[in-house]
Amino acid sequence: GQGSQKTMSSMLLNCAGVAPHPDVLGHRNVKLHLIQPATMSLPRYLFLFYAPVKILFQIWQLFSVLMSVPQLEYLLVQNPPAIPTLPLTTAFCWLTGTKRIVDWHNFGYSLL
């Protein structure tokens, strides 16, 4: 019957400056968390020095958001980027008992 329907809440972690679909933004059961992109205007030859800082910044942001949310049943992760997303969400799901689903939607393209 009608009383047996479940209401599902969702949380969306999204890069600031990238607009989610309007249906997602307007849905009452979706809470949006913005993650700031780690961007700096540095010469390309400094990438080896900048990359670890960027990864640490992303780890801190993702970890902070994941630890601030209530217990999750499922975590859907879009990949790429694999670093630091996959190792961090693997650890988070193992520690919290959350089931992780990985969407490899753009994996083939990223290899080209």
N, C-alpha and C positions, 0 to 999 in steps of 0.2 A: 504494500500500500504506500500511500504518500509519506507516512511516518518513517518508513525504512530508508528514505533517500539520505545520503550523506552530503554534507557541504564540505568541499575541499578548499583549503586556503593554499595559496602559492606565494612564494617569495622569488623575486627576480633580481639577480645581481647584474647590473648593466653598466657598461662604460659610459661615463658622463660624455655628453656630446653625440651619442648614438641614440636616436629616438626609437624606442620600441614601437611596435604596431599600435595604432590608436585603440583597438579593441582590448589590448593588454593594459594600456594606460588607464582606460576608463572602467576596468572591471573591479568591482568592489571586493573581490576575494584575492586580488593580487597586490602584494606590497612590493614596492620598488626600492632597491638599495643601489645607490650609485657608487661606482668605483672610479677614482680619478686615474686617467692614463698617465703613465710615467714617461713623459716626453721632455726631452732637452734638445736644444739646438747645438750639437757638438759635431766636430768633424768626424767623418767616418773612421779614420784611423784610431780614434779613441774608443771605438765600440767595445773592445775587449776589457777596457776599464769600466765603461758605463754599464755593460750588460749585467754584471753581478749586482750592482746597485739597483738597477731596474727590477731584477728578479726579487731582491729582498723587499723592495717597496711593494711589489705585487703580493708577495707572501704575507706581509703584514696586513695589508688591506683585506685580503680574502680571509685570512685567519680571524681578524677582528670581526668581520661581518658574520662568519659562520659561528663564532662563539657567542654572538649576541642574540641569536635567534632561538626560539623555543625548539624543543626536540623535533627533529624531522623524521618522517618515515622514509622518504625517498629524496635523493639529490640527483637532479638531471644536470649533467655537465656537457656543454658543447665543446668539442675539440676540433681544431686547434684553438687556442694555444695549449700545448701539452705541459710546458714548463712555465710556471710552477703549479698549474692547475691540477694535473693528475696526481703527482706525489702528495700534495697537500690534501686533496679531497679523499685520497686513499686512506691517509692517516686519520682524517676527521671521521670518516665513515667507520673505520675499524674501532676507534675510541668510543663512538657514540651509538654504534649498532645501526646506523643509517644505511639503507640500501642505495647503492650508487648505480645510476644508468648513464652510460657514456654515449653521446651522439657524435659519431665520427663523420658528420655531414660534409665536411670540407677537407677531409684527410687527403684524398687523392690529388686535389688541386694544389694543396700546400707542398706536395712533394715535387711538383714541377718547377 
